[in-house]
Amino acid sequence: MSNVYDEISNLFPVVLLTGMRQVGKSTLLEMLKKDGRKYVSLDNFEDRELAKTNPILFIQRYDPPVIIDEVQYAPELFPAIKVYVDKNRQNGQFWLTGSQKFSLMQGVQESLAGRIAILELLGFSHYEAENQSDKVIPFLPNAKSFHSNMSQEMDLKSVYQAIFNGSFPRMLVNKGRGRDIFFKSYIQTYIERDVKDYHGIVNNLKFYNFIRAVAVRTGNLLNYSDLSRDVDIDMRTAKLWLSILERSGLVRLLYPYYQNLTKRIIKTPKIYFMDTGLCAYLAGMDSPETLEAGYLTGAILETFAFIQIIMSYSHNGKEPNIYFYRDDDQKEIDFIIEQNATLYPIEVKKTMTPTLRDAKNFAILAKLQKPIGDGAVLCLRNSPLPLSDQIIALPILDLA
């Protein structure tokens, strides 16, 4: 991501880095800054007040090049930034961070269209956790040429340990120590600072229970009726609260693939938590062993694969065209990546001995009358294994 960020900064006067809290946005920009670039955080109430009430004076005090952290707290800055960049016409002047991606978009689109690049930072991928981030490329199945980058043997325990740890940098640096305290504090801070004050949530306990209800449904079809019933809220509130989790980057929706593009946004999506460690904590799993043996074992493995695929693109400044597939007979393919009008199917299986049968549903794509690329079965093997001329089994830790 650092190389991508430098490249984008040389092309746009403003770069906005979004993402969940605690994924390292501020740390990354602090590492990249040079040439006397200033840093200011709107977590500081005095600076926040100045940015909101007198944004021109704020920019005079913290004149570019500058990093403005947590910019979502002062959207009043955007028009003043526009005036500055239009007058000075230099790239890389403003580096902004914000943990409320979608709530930032309205101000950005109104004031900074054409002047700003928006990048999303996710947590650490498995390769980054292993200090191999230079090997991360956007994932696409290739049955004929796939070189493993894994530096360690993989087994059931190591896979679920990685899933249990999640992707927050602090959790990985601390090797899971202080896990419960970290996640408890994370959720409390998230509700108090990102949700309660800015979205009018008045019942913290119900919202917390809602987050937990979403966590145990990771990897499943979204059902607002079930969520509403379990948390004792109406469906309208459930939709609002889920949109808040989306805006915060805690969850993503994955839509089914249909040839008619407009149908992709009206069919039932699947929901994925974007950190498996936080998801496991909210689901009450207190060890990798209980996570692996419990009711979430398959869904959390699929969630992990989804996150790693997304990361492989995001860390290269890209966004994958990724979907799932389900036909009228309820035959499903976990993921489909569409690239250059070609469909690449992917299945996730909790097995060390994959066979071609694990990819049997790939055949249903033939009725779509579109080019079908190579497919992959992501599993617990230690090394790639061709299953056919067009299908390969890959280690699930070998994605990003």
NUDRENMAR-373494 format. One record per residue (C-alpha): residue number from 0; x negated, y negated, z negated. Coordinates in pm, 1 decimal. Each point is the difference from the previous one (the first is absolute). Example, Ala and Ser with C-alpha at 12.3 -4.5 7.8 and 13.67 -1.06 7.14 Angstrom:
BEGIN
ATOM, zaba, x, y, z
ATOM, 0, -1230.0, 450.0, -780.0
ATOM, 1, -137.0, -344.0, 66.0
This chain:
BEGIN
ATOM, zaba, x, y, z
ATOM, 0, 0.0, 0.0, 0.0
ATOM, 1, -288.4, -241.7, -71.7
ATOM, 2, -121.4, 7.7, 361.5
ATOM, 3, 355.1, -45.9, 126.0
ATOM, 4, 54.3, -291.8, -235.1
ATOM, 5, -314.1, -180.6, 115.3
ATOM, 6, 99.6, 49.7, 362.5
ATOM, 7, 354.4, -129.6, -51.6
ATOM, 8, -123.5, -294.8, -206.9
ATOM, 9, -208.1, -111.8, 297.9
ATOM, 10, 312.1, -6.2, 216.7
ATOM, 11, 258.9, -174.2, -221.0
ATOM, 12, -12.3, -309.5, -224.0
ATOM, 13, 208.1, 179.2, -267.9
ATOM, 14, -10.7, 364.8, -109.3
ATOM, 15, 252.4, 141.5, -246.5
ATOM, 16, -92.1, 321.5, -181.4
ATOM, 17, 302.3, 172.1, -153.3
ATOM, 18, 46.1, 315.8, -202.6
ATOM, 19, 102.4, 140.9, -335.4
ATOM, 20, -142.1, -138.5, -319.7
ATOM, 21, -335.8, 146.0, -108.4
ATOM, 22, -103.1, 136.1, 341.5
ATOM, 23, -302.6, -231.1, 13.8
ATOM, 24, 108.3, -294.8, 216.8
ATOM, 25, -179.6, -262.0, -208.4
ATOM, 26, -305.6, 220.1, -47.1
ATOM, 27, -31.1, 60.5, 373.0
ATOM, 28, 14.2, -369.8, 85.7
ATOM, 29, -242.1, -89.0, -277.9
ATOM, 30, -243.1, 253.3, 148.9
ATOM, 31, 40.6, -145.0, 349.1
ATOM, 32, -17.9, -368.2, -85.0
ATOM, 33, -306.0, -203.6, 93.2
ATOM, 34, -100.3, -349.4, 111.2
ATOM, 35, 130.4, -160.1, -320.4
ATOM, 36, 357.5, 122.1, 39.6
ATOM, 37, 201.0, -104.8, -307.0
ATOM, 38, 235.4, 225.6, -193.2
ATOM, 39, 322.0, -97.1, -178.8
ATOM, 40, 270.8, 221.7, -145.8
ATOM, 41, 360.6, -111.5, -34.6
ATOM, 42, 23.0, 225.5, -303.4
ATOM, 43, -136.7, -314.4, -167.2
ATOM, 44, 308.0, -201.5, -91.9
ATOM, 45, -165.6, -339.9, 42.4
ATOM, 46, -120.5, 80.4, 350.5
ATOM, 47, 335.4, 155.8, 83.6
ATOM, 48, 186.4, -311.1, -111.0
ATOM, 49, -228.0, -223.4, 205.5
ATOM, 50, 42.7, 222.7, 306.2
ATOM, 51, 378.3, -11.6, -33.1
ATOM, 52, 42.8, -369.2, -78.1
ATOM, 53, -285.2, -158.6, 193.5
ATOM, 54, -136.4, 246.4, 257.0
ATOM, 55, -198.1, -266.7, 189.7
ATOM, 56, -188.4, -96.3, -315.8
ATOM, 57, -53.0, 368.2, -73.8
ATOM, 58, -170.3, 49.6, 337.3
ATOM, 59, -211.6, -310.8, -55.9
ATOM, 60, -114.6, 142.8, -333.3
ATOM, 61, -66.4, 346.1, 143.2
ATOM, 62, -105.6, -102.3, 347.9
ATOM, 63, -70.9, 282.5, 248.4
ATOM, 64, -153.8, 240.3, 47.0
ATOM, 65, 199.1, 136.7, -293.3
ATOM, 66, 156.4, 315.3, -141.0
ATOM, 67, 346.5, -59.3, -145.5
ATOM, 68, 104.0, 298.8, -208.8
ATOM, 69, 366.8, 92.3, -71.4
ATOM, 70, 127.2, -257.1, 249.6
ATOM, 71, 356.7, 134.1, -28.5
ATOM, 72, 36.9, -212.7, -312.0
ATOM, 73, -18.9, -322.9, 204.4
ATOM, 74, 157.1, 30.3, 347.1
ATOM, 75, 2.2, -381.4, 1.0
ATOM, 76, -365.2, 25.6, 106.1
ATOM, 77, 77.2, 134.9, 346.3
ATOM, 78, 104.1, -328.9, 166.9
ATOM, 79, -305.5, -174.6, -146.0
ATOM, 80, -226.8, 278.5, 126.3
ATOM, 81, 157.1, -38.6, 344.4
ATOM, 82, -78.3, -370.8, 5.2
ATOM, 83, -359.3, 65.7, -104.8
ATOM, 84, -76.0, 273.8, 254.6
ATOM, 85, 165.8, -192.4, 284.0
ATOM, 86, -220.3, -296.9, -77.4
ATOM, 87, -328.2, 186.1, -51.4
ATOM, 88, 38.5, 290.5, 244.8
ATOM, 89, -254.6, 234.6, -154.8
ATOM, 90, 47.5, 370.9, -52.9
ATOM, 91, -39.7, 173.1, -334.8
ATOM, 92, 86.6, -304.9, -209.0
ATOM, 93, 265.4, 153.8, -227.0
ATOM, 94, -11.6, 349.9, -144.8
ATOM, 95, 325.3, 72.6, -180.8
ATOM, 96, 115.0, 295.5, -209.0
ATOM, 97, 349.9, 95.1, -105.2
ATOM, 98, 156.9, 304.3, -161.7
ATOM, 99, 350.0, -69.3, 129.7
ATOM, 100, -43.4, 61.1, 370.6
ATOM, 101, 352.9, -47.4, 126.3
ATOM, 102, 87.7, -293.4, -223.8
ATOM, 103, -295.0, -183.3, 151.9
ATOM, 104, 112.3, 49.5, 357.1
ATOM, 105, 266.7, -269.1, 17.8
ATOM, 106, -238.4, -278.5, -100.0
ATOM, 107, -273.1, 140.9, 220.7
ATOM, 108, 223.5, 30.4, 304.5
ATOM, 109, 144.2, -345.8, -43.6
ATOM, 110, -327.5, -183.0, -58.0
ATOM, 111, -293.8, 204.7, 122.4
ATOM, 112, 119.9, 192.1, 304.9
ATOM, 113, -287.5, 40.0, 244.3
ATOM, 114, -252.0, -118.0, -259.1
ATOM, 115, -5.6, 294.4, -238.6
ATOM, 116, -99.2, 367.2, 9.6
ATOM, 117, 163.7, 233.1, -253.0
ATOM, 118, -181.2, 308.7, -126.2
ATOM, 119, 113.8, 251.0, -260.3
ATOM, 120, -242.4, 155.6, -246.5
ATOM, 121, 94.3, 337.8, -139.3
ATOM, 122, -179.1, 183.9, -277.3
ATOM, 123, -313.3, 209.4, 48.0
ATOM, 124, 29.1, 281.0, 252.1
ATOM, 125, -166.2, 330.7, -82.9
ATOM, 126, -301.0, -87.0, 216.6
ATOM, 127, -37.7, -337.5, -171.9
ATOM, 128, 13.2, 171.4, -337.5
ATOM, 129, -282.9, 222.0, 127.6
ATOM, 130, -197.6, -303.3, 130.0
ATOM, 131, 53.6, 105.0, 360.0
ATOM, 132, 221.2, -284.8, 120.0
ATOM, 133, -215.7, -44.5, 312.0
ATOM, 134, 141.6, 330.6, 126.8
ATOM, 135, 363.8, -107.4, -10.0
ATOM, 136, 165.9, -16.3, 341.8
ATOM, 137, 372.1, -10.3, 83.6
ATOM, 138, 123.9, 357.2, -29.6
ATOM, 139, 134.3, 177.6, 306.1
ATOM, 140, 12.3, 378.5, 43.6
ATOM, 141, -263.8, 132.8, 239.9
ATOM, 142, -12.0, 377.2, 32.0
ATOM, 143, -303.3, -1.2, 227.1
ATOM, 144, -239.4, -227.4, -184.1
ATOM, 145, 22.6, -57.0, -372.1
ATOM, 146, -305.0, -38.8, -220.5
ATOM, 147, 47.0, 31.4, -374.9
ATOM, 148, -139.0, -281.1, -214.1
ATOM, 149, 57.2, 170.0, -333.8
ATOM, 150, -300.1, -4.8, -232.0
ATOM, 151, 139.7, 243.7, -257.2
ATOM, 152, 182.9, 329.7, -16.8
ATOM, 153, 376.5, -31.2, -21.4
ATOM, 154, 228.2, 222.9, -202.2
ATOM, 155, 345.9, -22.5, -150.8
ATOM, 156, -132.6, -166.1, -315.9
ATOM, 157, -202.8, -267.2, 181.2
ATOM, 158, 294.0, -90.2, 226.5
ATOM, 159, 243.5, -48.3, -285.8
ATOM, 160, -264.1, -179.7, -205.0
ATOM, 161, -31.4, -252.0, 285.1
ATOM, 162, 377.9, -28.4, 17.5
ATOM, 163, 26.0, -40.3, -378.1
ATOM, 164, -269.1, -271.8, -3.3
ATOM, 165, 170.2, -203.5, 270.9
ATOM, 166, -164.0, -287.1, 184.5
ATOM, 167, -31.8, -289.8, -243.8
ATOM, 168, -370.9, -97.2, -17.7
ATOM, 169, -1.1, -27.9, -379.3
ATOM, 170, 136.1, 352.9, -38.1
ATOM, 171, -263.9, 139.6, 232.8
ATOM, 172, -287.2, -192.8, -158.4
ATOM, 173, 112.6, 112.0, -346.5
ATOM, 174, 53.2, 357.7, 127.0
ATOM, 175, 353.0, 2.3, -139.1
ATOM, 176, -94.3, -112.6, -352.3
ATOM, 177, 262.7, -225.8, -155.2
ATOM, 178, 253.8, 112.7, 260.7
ATOM, 179, 314.9, -31.8, -210.8
ATOM, 180, -96.5, -342.0, -134.9
ATOM, 181, -88.1, -125.1, 347.7
ATOM, 182, 324.6, 110.4, 163.8
ATOM, 183, 215.8, -108.3, -294.8
ATOM, 184, -157.3, -346.4, 10.2
ATOM, 185, 25.1, -7.6, 379.6
ATOM, 186, 375.2, 60.6, -1.6
ATOM, 187, 59.6, -244.4, -287.0
ATOM, 188, -196.3, -273.4, 177.9
ATOM, 189, 169.7, 76.0, 329.3
ATOM, 190, 349.6, -26.0, -148.3
ATOM, 191, -72.4, -310.0, -209.3
ATOM, 192, -198.4, -200.2, 256.4
ATOM, 193, 101.0, 119.6, 344.5
ATOM, 194, 358.2, 104.5, -54.9
ATOM, 195, 165.9, -164.0, -298.4
ATOM, 196, -112.1, -356.5, 70.3
ATOM, 197, 38.1, 3.8, 378.2
ATOM, 198, 292.2, 233.1, 65.3
ATOM, 199, 229.6, -68.6, -291.2
ATOM, 200, -14.5, 349.0, -152.3
ATOM, 201, 157.0, -23.4, -343.5
ATOM, 202, 2.7, 366.2, -104.6
ATOM, 203, -362.1, 109.6, -14.6
ATOM, 204, 82.4, 348.8, -128.2
ATOM, 205, 238.4, 76.5, 286.3
ATOM, 206, -248.0, -127.6, 255.6
ATOM, 207, -271.1, 217.8, -155.1
ATOM, 208, 234.0, 299.0, 16.2
ATOM, 209, 67.9, -86.2, 363.4
ATOM, 210, -371.8, 7.0, 80.4
ATOM, 211, -24.3, 340.7, -167.2
ATOM, 212, 300.6, 125.9, 195.0
ATOM, 213, -169.0, -107.5, 323.3
ATOM, 214, -329.3, 161.7, -102.2
ATOM, 215, 153.3, 345.8, -47.6
ATOM, 216, 155.9, -30.0, 347.2
ATOM, 217, -325.0, -69.4, 183.4
ATOM, 218, -18.3, 189.5, 329.4
ATOM, 219, 377.8, 41.4, 13.4
ATOM, 220, 282.3, -156.7, 197.2
ATOM, 221, 119.4, -326.2, -150.9
ATOM, 222, 341.0, 32.9, -163.2
ATOM, 223, 133.0, -319.7, -154.2
ATOM, 224, 302.2, 177.9, -149.8
ATOM, 225, -219.0, 236.8, -199.8
ATOM, 226, -226.1, -283.3, -116.1
ATOM, 227, 298.6, -211.2, -103.8
ATOM, 228, 156.8, 286.3, -194.9
ATOM, 229, -320.5, 101.6, -178.5
ATOM, 230, -80.9, -352.8, -117.0
ATOM, 231, 361.9, -108.5, -52.4
ATOM, 232, -8.8, -295.4, 239.0
ATOM, 233, 207.9, -83.9, 304.3
ATOM, 234, -124.5, 76.0, 350.7
ATOM, 235, -53.9, -365.1, 85.6
ATOM, 236, -237.4, -34.2, -296.0
ATOM, 237, -180.2, 320.0, 99.1
ATOM, 238, -61.8, -140.3, 349.1
ATOM, 239, -122.4, -330.5, -142.6
ATOM, 240, -232.6, 165.8, -248.3
ATOM, 241, -144.7, 233.7, 261.5
ATOM, 242, -70.6, -297.7, 225.0
ATOM, 243, -193.9, -153.6, -290.8
ATOM, 244, -213.8, 313.6, -28.0
ATOM, 245, -62.4, -20.1, 374.2
ATOM, 246, -97.5, -366.9, -17.7
ATOM, 247, -243.5, 79.4, -277.2
ATOM, 248, -164.5, 277.4, 200.0
ATOM, 249, 89.3, 269.3, -254.1
ATOM, 250, 203.8, 200.6, 249.0
ATOM, 251, 34.1, 41.0, 374.8
ATOM, 252, 286.2, 130.7, 206.4
ATOM, 253, -70.9, 238.9, 285.8
ATOM, 254, 261.3, 4.6, 274.2
ATOM, 255, 95.4, 293.2, 221.0
ATOM, 256, -114.2, 12.2, 359.5
ATOM, 257, 261.5, -55.0, 269.4
ATOM, 258, -55.3, -74.3, 363.3
ATOM, 259, 238.6, -292.5, -24.4
ATOM, 260, -206.8, -256.8, -191.7
ATOM, 261, 305.1, -168.8, -155.4
ATOM, 262, 103.8, 326.9, -163.9
ATOM, 263, -323.5, 18.6, -197.4
ATOM, 264, 112.3, -275.2, -233.6
ATOM, 265, 350.6, 123.7, -77.7
ATOM, 266, -57.6, 369.2, -83.6
ATOM, 267, -82.8, 121.2, -350.7
ATOM, 268, -369.5, -56.7, -83.5
ATOM, 269, -226.5, 189.6, -235.0
ATOM, 270, -155.9, -180.5, -293.1
ATOM, 271, -363.1, 20.3, -110.1
ATOM, 272, -170.3, -139.2, -308.1
ATOM, 273, -324.8, -167.7, 108.7
ATOM, 274, -215.0, 118.5, -290.7
ATOM, 275, 19.9, 363.2, -103.1
ATOM, 276, -159.4, -65.3, -339.4
ATOM, 277, 264.5, -255.0, -95.9
ATOM, 278, 268.1, 225.8, 145.3
ATOM, 279, -117.8, 295.4, -209.2
ATOM, 280, -9.0, -218.0, -313.1
ATOM, 281, 355.1, -123.7, 54.9
ATOM, 282, 116.7, 357.3, 63.5
ATOM, 283, -140.9, 104.2, -337.8
ATOM, 284, -284.6, 216.2, 129.3
ATOM, 285, -290.9, -12.6, -248.5
ATOM, 286, -262.7, 212.9, 177.2
ATOM, 287, -95.6, 117.8, 349.8
ATOM, 288, 99.9, 352.4, -103.8
ATOM, 289, 356.0, -96.9, -99.1
ATOM, 290, 27.7, -207.9, 316.9
ATOM, 291, -107.1, 293.3, 218.4
ATOM, 292, 228.0, 250.1, -174.4
ATOM, 293, 299.9, -229.7, -38.3
ATOM, 294, 298.3, -93.4, 212.4
ATOM, 295, -189.5, -281.6, 175.8
ATOM, 296, -279.4, 221.3, 132.4
ATOM, 297, 105.0, 4.1, 366.6
ATOM, 298, 141.9, -351.2, 15.6
ATOM, 299, -305.7, -155.4, -166.1
ATOM, 300, -232.2, 186.3, 238.9
ATOM, 301, 198.1, -138.3, 295.1
ATOM, 302, -5.6, -346.7, -159.5
ATOM, 303, -377.6, 19.3, -37.7
ATOM, 304, -37.9, 94.4, 367.3
ATOM, 305, 225.6, -287.4, 104.1
ATOM, 306, -202.9, -250.4, -203.7
ATOM, 307, -331.9, 124.3, 138.0
ATOM, 308, 127.1, -25.8, 358.2
ATOM, 309, 124.3, -353.9, -61.0
ATOM, 310, -332.7, -91.3, -163.0
ATOM, 311, -201.8, 130.4, 293.7
ATOM, 312, 174.1, -258.3, 217.6
ATOM, 313, 37.4, -281.7, -251.3
ATOM, 314, -371.0, -0.1, -88.2
ATOM, 315, -72.3, -51.6, 368.8
ATOM, 316, 243.6, -290.5, 26.5
ATOM, 317, 264.7, 208.4, 177.9
ATOM, 318, 351.8, 128.1, -65.7
ATOM, 319, 101.9, 347.1, 121.2
ATOM, 320, 320.4, 72.7, 187.4
ATOM, 321, 94.0, 279.0, -238.1
ATOM, 322, 335.0, 171.9, -48.5
ATOM, 323, 148.3, 331.4, -107.2
ATOM, 324, 224.7, 219.3, 211.8
ATOM, 325, 319.3, 184.7, -85.7
ATOM, 326, 242.2, 144.3, 253.9
ATOM, 327, 366.5, 97.6, -25.3
ATOM, 328, -99.5, 348.2, -117.9
ATOM, 329, -194.3, -153.7, -293.3
ATOM, 330, -332.6, 108.3, 148.4
ATOM, 331, -256.1, -251.8, -118.6
ATOM, 332, -353.5, -111.0, 77.3
ATOM, 333, -167.4, -184.1, -288.2
ATOM, 334, -166.3, -270.9, 211.1
ATOM, 335, -23.1, -110.0, 360.2
ATOM, 336, -251.9, -258.2, 113.2
ATOM, 337, 89.1, -166.8, 328.4
ATOM, 338, -289.5, -141.1, 198.8
ATOM, 339, -5.8, -97.0, 365.9
ATOM, 340, 349.8, 150.8, 43.2
ATOM, 341, -132.4, 337.4, -122.1
ATOM, 342, 127.5, 178.2, -311.3
ATOM, 343, -243.5, 164.8, -242.8
ATOM, 344, 175.6, 230.2, -252.9
ATOM, 345, -131.6, 63.5, -352.3
ATOM, 346, 107.0, 247.1, -268.4
ATOM, 347, -113.9, 8.1, -363.9
ATOM, 348, -28.0, 344.9, -156.8
ATOM, 349, -114.6, 110.5, -345.6
ATOM, 350, -205.0, 292.2, 126.1
ATOM, 351, -362.6, 102.2, 43.7
ATOM, 352, 86.1, 245.9, 278.4
ATOM, 353, 197.2, -193.2, 261.2
ATOM, 354, 139.2, 178.8, 304.3
ATOM, 355, 164.2, -107.0, 320.9
ATOM, 356, 334.0, 69.6, -164.8
ATOM, 357, -54.0, -306.5, -220.3
ATOM, 358, 28.4, -210.0, 316.5
ATOM, 359, 299.5, 180.0, 148.9
ATOM, 360, 220.2, -309.1, -6.8
ATOM, 361, -236.0, -188.3, 231.4
ATOM, 362, 172.3, 181.0, 287.6
ATOM, 363, 324.8, -189.1, -55.7
ATOM, 364, -162.9, -316.3, 132.4
ATOM, 365, 6.3, 143.7, 352.6
ATOM, 366, 366.0, -99.9, 35.7
ATOM, 367, -96.0, -367.0, -34.3
ATOM, 368, -160.7, 13.2, 344.6
ATOM, 369, -297.3, -206.0, -111.7
ATOM, 370, -370.8, 82.4, 7.3
ATOM, 371, -97.2, 206.4, -305.8
ATOM, 372, -356.0, -35.2, -123.9
ATOM, 373, -198.1, 223.8, -232.0
ATOM, 374, 151.5, 92.3, -333.3
ATOM, 375, -144.1, 51.8, -347.8
ATOM, 376, 82.5, 203.1, -308.9
ATOM, 377, -140.5, -179.5, -304.3
ATOM, 378, -77.9, 255.6, -267.2
ATOM, 379, -240.2, 116.8, -272.6
ATOM, 380, -272.0, 143.3, 223.2
ATOM, 381, -360.4, -111.9, -37.3
ATOM, 382, -66.3, -33.0, 371.5
ATOM, 383, 190.0, -52.1, 326.8
ATOM, 384, 153.8, 310.3, 158.1
ATOM, 385, 144.0, 5.2, 353.1
ATOM, 386, 338.0, 175.0, -0.6
ATOM, 387, 50.4, -33.3, 375.2
ATOM, 388, -123.8, -207.0, 291.6
ATOM, 389, 213.6, -292.4, -121.2
ATOM, 390, 35.5, 51.4, -375.2
ATOM, 391, -263.6, -22.2, -271.2
ATOM, 392, 9.0, 56.1, -375.9
ATOM, 393, -182.8, -273.1, -190.8
ATOM, 394, -107.2, -53.7, -363.7
ATOM, 395, 242.3, -246.7, -156.4
ATOM, 396, -289.3, -185.5, -167.6
ATOM, 397, -159.9, -56.9, 340.2
ATOM, 398, 238.1, -270.8, 121.4
ATOM, 399, -126.8, -334.7, -126.5
